[in-house]
Amino acid sequence: EVSFGIEENLIALIEPMKLFPQHCKNRKLNGNLMLPALDLGQ
């Protein structure tokens, strides 16, 4: 059960990263606080 919760959390983190390239410019303009975490996924 613990590993399932961890897996769920990883999916929640990875899914937004898949969308990052599309929204790169918007993130840089509006979400600079998000960039450090997202850069790790590139």
N, CA and C atoms as an extended XYZ file, in Angstrom:
126
Properties=species:S:1:pos:R:3:atomname:S:1:resname:S:1:resid:I:1 pbc="F F F"
N         0.836       -1.198        0.000 N   GLU     1
C         0.000        0.000        0.000 CA  GLU     1
C         0.876        1.255        0.000 C   GLU     1
N         2.004        1.183        0.698 N   VAL     2
C         2.899        2.345        0.763 CA  VAL     2
C         3.471        2.648       -0.612 C   VAL     2
N         3.900        1.606       -1.324 N   SER     3
C         4.490        1.822       -2.640 CA  SER     3
C         3.457        2.390       -3.611 C   SER     3
N         2.194        2.015       -3.428 N   PHE     4
C         1.149        2.559       -4.295 CA  PHE     4
C         1.020        4.062       -4.092 C   PHE     4
N         1.070        4.496       -2.826 N   GLY     5
C         0.991        5.929       -2.551 CA  GLY     5
C         2.165        6.678       -3.157 C   GLY     5
N         3.360        6.088       -3.069 N   ILE     6
C         4.545        6.715       -3.651 CA  ILE     6
C         4.399        6.795       -5.171 C   ILE     6
N         3.921        5.723       -5.758 N   GLU     7
C         3.738        5.696       -7.210 CA  GLU     7
C         2.748        6.771       -7.645 C   GLU     7
N         1.683        6.926       -6.877 N   GLU     8
C         0.675        7.941       -7.185 CA  GLU     8
C         1.296        9.331       -7.138 C   GLU     8
N         2.153        9.551       -6.140 N   ASN     9
C         2.812       10.853       -6.016 CA  ASN     9
C         3.745       11.115       -7.188 C   ASN     9
N         4.468       10.084       -7.642 N   LEU    10
C         5.378       10.255       -8.772 CA  LEU    10
C         4.604       10.603      -10.036 C   LEU    10
N         3.466        9.940      -10.230 N   ILE    11
C         2.651       10.251      -11.406 CA  ILE    11
C         2.185       11.699      -11.346 C   ILE    11
N         1.791       12.139      -10.161 N   ALA    12
C         1.328       13.523       -9.994 CA  ALA    12
C         2.449       14.510      -10.312 C   ALA    12
N         3.697       14.124      -10.062 N   LEU    13
C         4.828       15.009      -10.354 CA  LEU    13
C         5.222       14.942      -11.825 C   LEU    13
N         5.172       13.744      -12.398 N   ILE    14
C         5.673       13.551      -13.765 CA  ILE    14
C         4.689       14.084      -14.807 C   ILE    14
N         3.401       13.890      -14.581 N   GLU    15
C         2.414       14.301      -15.588 CA  GLU    15
C         2.550       15.772      -15.967 C   GLU    15
N         2.654       16.715      -14.994 N   PRO    16
C         2.837       18.123      -15.375 CA  PRO    16
C         4.135       18.353      -16.150 C   PRO    16
N         5.180       17.575      -15.863 N   MET    17
C         6.453       17.753      -16.568 CA  MET    17
C         6.318       17.418      -18.043 C   MET    17
N         5.422       16.481      -18.369 N   LYS    18
C         5.205       16.123      -19.774 CA  LYS    18
C         4.644       17.310      -20.549 C   LYS    18
N         3.881       18.148      -19.848 N   LEU    19
C         3.261       19.302      -20.491 CA  LEU    19
C         4.187       20.517      -20.518 C   LEU    19
N         5.288       20.443      -19.771 N   PHE    20
C         6.151       21.617      -19.591 CA  PHE    20
C         6.618       22.249      -20.883 C   PHE    20
N         7.116       21.479      -21.874 N   PRO    21
C         7.622       22.125      -23.096 CA  PRO    21
C         6.584       23.025      -23.764 C   PRO    21
N         5.304       22.618      -23.740 N   GLN    22
C         4.256       23.418      -24.367 CA  GLN    22
C         4.086       24.756      -23.665 C   GLN    22
N         4.281       24.756      -22.364 N   HIS    23
C         3.980       25.932      -21.561 CA  HIS    23
C         5.241       26.625      -21.065 C   HIS    23
N         6.379       26.281      -21.674 N   CYS    24
C         7.672       26.776      -21.212 CA  CYS    24
C         7.665       28.295      -21.089 C   CYS    24
N         7.227       28.989      -22.120 N   LYS    25
C         7.275       30.451      -22.104 CA  LYS    25
C         6.368       31.000      -21.015 C   LYS    25
N         5.155       30.420      -20.888 N   ASN    26
C         4.227       30.893      -19.867 CA  ASN    26
C         4.788       30.664      -18.482 C   ASN    26
N         5.434       29.508      -18.271 N   ARG    27
C         6.006       29.217      -16.959 CA  ARG    27
C         7.093       30.228      -16.622 C   ARG    27
N         7.927       30.547      -17.607 N   LYS    28
C         9.021       31.475      -17.341 CA  LYS    28
C         8.483       32.866      -17.022 C   LYS    28
N         7.371       33.241      -17.649 N   LEU    29
C         6.818       34.571      -17.416 CA  LEU    29
C         6.015       34.629      -16.121 C   LEU    29
N         5.245       33.564      -15.866 N   ASN    30
C         4.239       33.629      -14.796 CA  ASN    30
C         4.540       32.715      -13.614 C   ASN    30
N         5.452       31.745      -13.770 N   GLY    31
C         5.635       30.745      -12.723 CA  GLY    31
C         7.095       30.453      -12.437 C   GLY    31
N         7.892       31.490      -12.210 N   ASN    32
C         9.325       31.274      -11.990 CA  ASN    32
C         9.593       30.340      -10.814 C   ASN    32
N         8.683       30.281       -9.844 N   LEU    33
C         8.890       29.414       -8.691 CA  LEU    33
C         8.793       27.939       -9.089 C   LEU    33
N         8.119       27.660      -10.205 N   MET    34
C         7.956       26.278      -10.640 CA  MET    34
C         9.181       25.767      -11.386 C   MET    34
N         9.988       26.657      -11.927 N   LEU    35
C        11.075       26.239      -12.813 CA  LEU    35
C        12.105       25.318      -12.161 C   LEU    35
N        12.537       25.561      -10.937 N   PRO    36
C        13.575       24.674      -10.380 CA  PRO    36
C        13.150       23.211      -10.367 C   PRO    36
N        11.911       22.925       -9.975 N   ALA    37
C        11.439       21.542       -9.929 CA  ALA    37
C        11.298       20.984      -11.335 C   ALA    37
N        10.763       21.782      -12.258 N   LEU    38
C        10.528       21.296      -13.610 CA  LEU    38
C        11.836       21.082      -14.365 C   LEU    38
N        12.833       21.909      -14.092 N   ASP    39
C        14.122       21.754      -14.776 CA  ASP    39
C        14.743       20.393      -14.480 C   ASP    39
N        14.479       19.835      -13.304 N   LEU    40
C        15.030       18.533      -12.957 CA  LEU    40
C        14.457       17.445      -13.850 C   LEU    40
N        13.264       17.687      -14.412 N   GLY    41
C        12.628       16.675      -15.239 CA  GLY    41
C        13.049       16.720      -16.691 C   GLY    41
N        13.837       17.696      -17.072 N   GLN    42
C        14.197       17.831      -18.483 CA  GLN    42
C        15.420       17.000      -18.813 C   GLN    42
